[in-house]
């Protein structure tokens, strides 16, 4: 299980959630998939820049970060439960495809669904802009400053090279490992990343945090670490 390192200091963007969610919906929801798609809908629609805001099934299913914690079956069940409960309103698009559309059960959402049912309006799915959870993840420079230390020009150059070489989630996890092991040095993070690239990073190749710490502090990368 990945350990959450905490919310960052300073001003962060918030997602508004109506108080009724906590007083009326949350006590009744007993399905993890329903809870996740409901919260995701609040987050997604708040960040969507469009005159009429809605999600498609593909918006849920193609967000890799969301689907890390959901199976396709759990997603379908979650959407069905949220629609039956009335949290989300479901409509059928006929303009571009048979895509299912999901609106929050708000005055605007109800008006949009009614307009679709009356044949007065059909959204153009081609104009539906993408929104994914990856866009919320902190960039490598902020991660470094918040967890490792001040950003110097030399460090910034190394971070740019790392961005070109490694996946963003690898870098984020390597920094998290450095924090957990109390070795806040970029050389340590880079050594972890190079190890994953050379040896693989699936479950069969992962080391526990203590073995990682001993390898990089006492082994071949000891010269890079101040301790």
Order of alpha helices (4+ residues) and beta strands (2+ residues): alpha-beta-alpha-alpha-alpha-beta-beta-alpha-alpha-alpha-alpha-alpha-alpha
